Amino acid sequence: QVQLVESGGGLVQPGGSLRLSCQASGSIFGVNSMGWYRQAPGKQRELVAAVTGRGTKDFGRSVRGRVSVSRDNAKNTLSLQMTNLKLDDTAVYYCNVFWPKDNVQIWGQGTLVTVSS
């Protein structure tokens, strides 16, 4: 059974940068998408960035231009680099793997990012 473990969250000042990492504990077979989502208190979970196995990337509107995402298929890892962080970026960030053919997805436990001065 594949498990996802996120790391890298914490307290960051506005304007700062942050790097999040996600490690899949098992092999991820098949065509899938790996991504980062976030959920702020009282809000719905939203896409931050995702990348398919072929490298196609998608970004959430609110973070576009401030994030980059990279995936290492050999190591089953996903990284997110965020810059110019804003107060509204405060949220729990979740790693996700989605297999569209089977309509199956798994989530990590989440890592809290707090942007505050």
C-alpha positions as CSV (number, residue, x, y, z in Angstrom):
1,Q,0.0,0.0,0.0
2,V,1.4,3.4,-1.0
3,Q,1.7,6.1,1.6
4,L,2.6,9.7,1.2
5,V,4.7,11.6,3.7
6,E,5.0,15.4,3.4
7,S,7.8,17.5,5.0
8,G,9.0,21.1,5.0
9,G,6.1,23.0,6.5
10,G,6.6,25.6,9.1
11,L,6.4,29.3,9.9
12,V,7.5,31.7,7.2
13,Q,7.5,35.5,7.1
14,P,5.6,37.2,4.3
15,G,7.7,37.5,1.2
16,G,9.7,34.5,2.2
17,S,10.2,31.1,0.5
18,L,9.5,27.6,1.3
19,R,10.1,24.1,-0.1
20,L,7.8,21.2,0.5
21,S,8.7,17.6,-0.2
22,C,6.5,14.5,-0.6
23,Q,7.9,11.0,-0.5
24,A,5.8,8.0,-1.6
25,S,6.7,5.0,0.5
26,G,6.0,2.5,-2.3
27,S,6.3,2.3,-6.0
28,I,3.7,4.3,-7.9
29,F,2.7,2.2,-10.9
30,G,0.8,3.3,-13.9
31,V,-0.1,6.7,-15.4
32,N,-0.8,9.1,-12.6
33,S,-0.7,12.7,-11.5
34,M,1.2,13.9,-8.4
35,G,0.2,17.1,-6.9
36,W,0.0,19.5,-4.0
37,Y,-3.2,20.8,-2.7
38,R,-4.0,23.1,0.3
39,Q,-6.8,23.8,2.6
40,A,-7.1,26.9,4.7
41,P,-9.5,27.1,7.7
42,G,-13.0,27.5,6.5
43,K,-12.1,27.0,2.9
44,Q,-12.3,24.2,0.4
45,R,-9.2,22.2,-0.6
46,E,-7.7,23.7,-3.7
47,L,-5.0,22.8,-6.2
48,V,-1.6,24.3,-5.7
49,A,0.4,22.5,-8.4
50,A,0.3,19.1,-10.1
51,V,2.5,17.2,-12.6
52,T,1.7,14.1,-14.6
53,G,4.1,11.3,-15.2
54,R,5.0,12.8,-18.6
55,G,5.8,16.2,-17.0
56,T,2.7,18.2,-17.9
57,K,2.1,20.8,-15.1
58,D,-0.9,22.6,-13.8
59,F,-1.0,25.4,-11.3
60,G,-3.6,26.9,-9.1
61,R,-4.6,30.4,-10.1
62,S,-3.7,32.0,-6.7
63,V,-0.2,30.8,-6.8
64,R,0.7,30.9,-10.5
65,G,4.0,32.6,-11.0
66,R,5.1,32.0,-7.4
67,V,5.5,28.2,-7.4
68,S,7.4,25.6,-9.2
69,V,6.9,21.8,-8.9
70,S,9.2,19.0,-9.8
71,R,8.8,15.2,-9.8
72,D,11.3,12.4,-9.7
73,N,9.7,9.3,-11.0
74,A,12.6,7.1,-10.1
75,K,12.5,8.2,-6.5
76,N,8.8,8.7,-6.2
77,T,9.2,12.2,-4.8
78,L,7.4,15.4,-5.5
79,S,8.7,18.8,-4.5
80,L,7.1,22.2,-4.3
81,Q,9.0,25.5,-4.2
82,M,7.1,28.6,-3.2
83,T,8.3,32.2,-3.2
84,N,6.9,35.6,-2.2
85,L,4.7,33.9,0.3
86,K,1.6,35.8,1.4
87,L,-0.6,35.6,4.4
88,D,-3.3,33.9,2.3
89,D,-0.9,31.0,1.7
90,T,-1.4,29.9,5.2
91,A,-2.9,26.4,5.0
92,V,-2.4,22.7,5.4
93,Y,-0.6,21.4,2.3
94,Y,-1.4,17.9,1.2
95,C,0.4,15.7,-1.3
96,N,-1.8,13.7,-3.6
97,V,-1.4,10.9,-6.2
98,F,-4.3,10.4,-8.6
99,W,-4.7,7.5,-11.1
100,P,-7.3,8.8,-13.5
101,K,-7.8,5.5,-15.3
102,D,-9.0,3.9,-12.1
103,N,-10.3,7.1,-10.5
104,V,-8.3,6.3,-7.4
105,Q,-6.4,8.8,-5.3
106,I,-4.4,8.9,-2.1
107,W,-3.5,11.7,0.3
108,G,-0.7,12.4,2.7
109,Q,-1.4,13.5,6.2
110,G,-0.6,17.2,5.4
111,T,1.9,19.7,6.5
112,L,1.1,23.1,8.0
113,V,2.4,26.2,6.4
114,T,1.9,29.4,8.4
115,V,2.8,32.7,6.9
116,S,3.0,35.4,9.5
117,S,5.2,38.2,10.7
